[in-house]
């Protein structure tokens, strides 16, 4: 994720240097009869006007890098790396990037009838992902799928996109069914302050980050920052940073051959034993076992 965030910053800097307007570019990664997966790069910034979009189909978008807030009939929410944006066909929404420039996402898109069948197979009541819910915050149940989606941007071959699209749809429906409360609207000023802190976390994910560091970056007291961050992002700053580091580690375990200890230290963990305990709690397997599982899965896809 750190490299992807750096690439995003570099693209935004080049755009600003040439005075070019923001734009959205999409790259098709995979498709089937009823589903598609796109790599979406948005280089709009805070000086661009908010832009409106109309969803052509049911979609579940995984935020990989950058942050933005979005308004629709379901409310207004802040989207950060690791969160999911949910929507149904013909849904209209307005997106604004603030305070930084650029967002990188993976967009899973489904034909409405196909998605309804997937949702029905889970036993959930909801038949589309956005019934009063626009955003799913980073969570333990979604972490493995988000990590796989991130790794898909760096692994050129062997990504089981069809399986991943089914798993993302099914787990998203399950999470929507179990949300304990409505996340509610947010104030644009609060979103901008928290988004500033989130981008700071992206840039310095592998370093020691304190609540005071993040509160100063957001221009808030520790108390108000903690309360505002948890309300808007859905988890505490500590839990958000931990999950971001674990997702980064999982992506690198799948995409690289770097040693586990080196990955742990690069991602901000003090030693391998703490890293292994946290990783097992989040992904249900040790880093070594997780790497073996993902390597075997990619090998099977390539052989087929």
N, C-alpha and C positions, 0 to 999 in steps of 0.2 A: 504494500500500500504506500510506503514511503516513496518508492521510486515512481509510482504512478502519480502521486501528489506532486512530486518534483517535476515530472514531465508536464503536468497540467499547468504549474506555475510558469514553466518555460514557454509554453504555447501562449499563455495569456500575456507574458512580457513581450514576446515578439509581436503579438497583435497590437499591443499598446504602442510599441515603438514605431509601428507603421501607420498608426492612427486608423486601423481597420475597425469596422463595426463588429459587434458580437454576432456569432452565428451558431447554429446547431448542425453538427455533422453526425451521420449515423453510418455504421458499418455492420452489414449483416454477417453474423457469426455462424448461424445455423438456422435451418427451417425444416418443417415437416408440413403435412397437409393442413393441420389445425393450429400450428404453433410456430413462433419465430423468436430468435434471440438476437438483439442488437447491442453493439457497443456504441454508446451515445456520448459525444463530447460537446459540451455547451461552453462557449467562450463569452457569453454575456457577462456584464459586470454591473456594479452599482450605478454607473452613469448611464447605462442603457435603460430605456423605458421597460416597465414590466410587460411581459408578452403573454398573450392568451393562447391556449392550445385546446384542441378538441380531440379526445382519444378516439382512434378509429376502431378499437377493440378492447377487450379486457386486458389489463396490463398489470404487472408487478415489477417495479423498478427497484433495483438494488443500488444504493448510493455507494460508490467506490472511493471517490475523493471529492473535496469541496463541500460546500453547504449552500442551501437556499431555503427560502420559505415560500410556501405555496398556499393559495386560497381557492377553495371550491365550495360547493354547497355543503360539503361535509365539515367545513371549518377551515382554519388557517393553522398550519403547522410548520415547525422547523425541521428540516431534513439534514442529517449529518451522516458521515460514513458509517456503514453498518445498519442504517435504518432502511426501511422499505416503504415505497410509495405505492398505494393501491388505487385502482380505478376501474371503472366499467365502460363499456362501449358508449360513445357519444357524450361522455362526461366532459364538461368544460371546466378549466381551471386556469388561474393566473399565477405565473411564477416570477419571482424576483430574486436576484442574486445580490446578497449584501452580507458582509462588507467587502468580500474579496471577489475575484474574477475567476470564473470557470468551475465546471462540475463534470465529473466523469461518472457514468452510470452504466449498468447492464440492465436492459429492458427485456423482460420476458412478456411476450404478447400471445394471446390465446383467442381463438374463435369463440364467441359467446356460448354456443351450444356445447363445445368441447370442454370449456371451463366448468359449465354447469354439471357435466357428467363427472368431472374430477372432484368437484365439491361434494356431489351426492355420494360418491364412493367413500369419502371420509366420514360420512354419517353426520356432517355438520348441518345446521339449519340454514346457514347462509348459502345462497346460490351464486353470489358474486362477491368480490372481495371488499367493495367499498360501500357497505351499508352503515352510514354514520361513522366510518373510520377511513381516514385518508393516509395515516402513517402508522407503521409498526416500529417501535424503538428497538435498539439493539437488545437481543435477548439470548439466553443460553440455548434455547431450542432452535433458533435460527442460525447460530454461529457457524456450525459445520457447513451449511448450505451457502452462507455468505462467503466463507473462506474459499469454498470450491469455485464460486462465481468469480471471486477476485483472481484466483489462480488461473482461471480460464483466459484471462487477458494476457498472461505471460507464457502459457503453454500453447504452442502452435498447433499440436496434433493430439488426438486422442481424448478430447474433452467429451464426456457423454452428455451432450447438451439436452437431448430429449429426456433422458432420465432426470437430469437436474431440473428441467422445466416442470416436470410432473411433481417432483419433491418440493420445489419452491411453492407451487400452487397449493398442494395439500397441506403443507405445514403452515402457510399463511392463513388458510381458512381455519385451521385448528386454533391458531393464536388469536385470531379475531373473535372466535367463539369464547375464549377464556379471558378476554381483557377485563380487568376488575373495575375499571371506571373509564369515563370519557376524558380524554386528554385535554379537551377544551381548546378555546382560542388562545392566541398569544398577542402581545403587543409588539408591533414592528421594532420599537426601540429595544425591547428586551431581547428579541430574536437577534438583532444585530450584535449586541454585546456578547451573547452566548456563542454566536457564529464566529466572532473574533477569537474567542477562547478555543473553539473547536479547531480552527485553522492553525492556531498556535500549537495545539496538541499534535496535529498532523505533521507540522514541520519538525517538532522536537520529540517525537514519540519515543525514541530510544534513550532519552535523557531523563534525569530525575526531575519530576514535575510535582510541585507542591500546590496545595489549595491556594496559598498566598500568591504564587506565581500566576495562576490562572485568574484569580480575582483581580489582580492588578492589571492584567492584560484586558480584562473585560471592563475595567473601570468601576468595580463594585466592591463593597465590603465582603469579607469571607462569608458571613452569614447570608447576605442577600444573593451572592453569587451561587452558593450551594443550593439555596431554595429555588432560585430561578432556573439554574441548570437542570436540576432534577425534574422540575415541572415541564420544561420545554423539551428536553431530550428523552426523558422517560427513565433515566437511571442516574445515579450519583456520578460526579466527576471521577472518583476512584474506580468505580465499576466500569465506566465508559473507557477509561484509559486501559484498564486491565483487559477488557474484551478487544479493544483495538490492537493491543500488543499480541494477544493470542491469535487473532485473525491474521495478523501480519506473519506470525511465526508459522501458522498452519499453511498459509499460502506458500511460504518459502520452503517448508518441508516437502510440499507437493511439487514445486517447480524447480528446486535446486538440489544439488548434492552437498551443499555446505554442511559442516558438522553441526550436531544438535547444540552443543555448548556454544559455539560461535553464534548461532541463530538466537539462542536465549539471551546472550549478552547484547547482541545488536538490537534486540527488541526491548531492552530496558530491564531485564531480570538480573538480579544480583548473582544468582548461581543456578546450576542446572537442576538441583533438587527442588527448589521453590518453583521453578518453571515447570518441571514435570508434574508436580502436584496440581498446580493451577490448570495446566493443559488437560490433564486427565479429568478434572472436575468439569471443565467446559465441553470437552469433545468425547468423553467416555473412553478414551484410550491414551496410553502413553505416547509421547512424541515418536518414539521408535516404531511402535505398532502402527500408529496413524500413518507414518511415512510408508510403511510396508503395504498397508491397505490401499492407499492412494496410488502407489506405484503399480501394484497388481491390477487395480482397476483400469488405469491408463494402458497397461500392457495388453489387457484383454480387449479393450476397445480397438487398439491399433492392429491386433491380430485379426480381428473380425472385419 
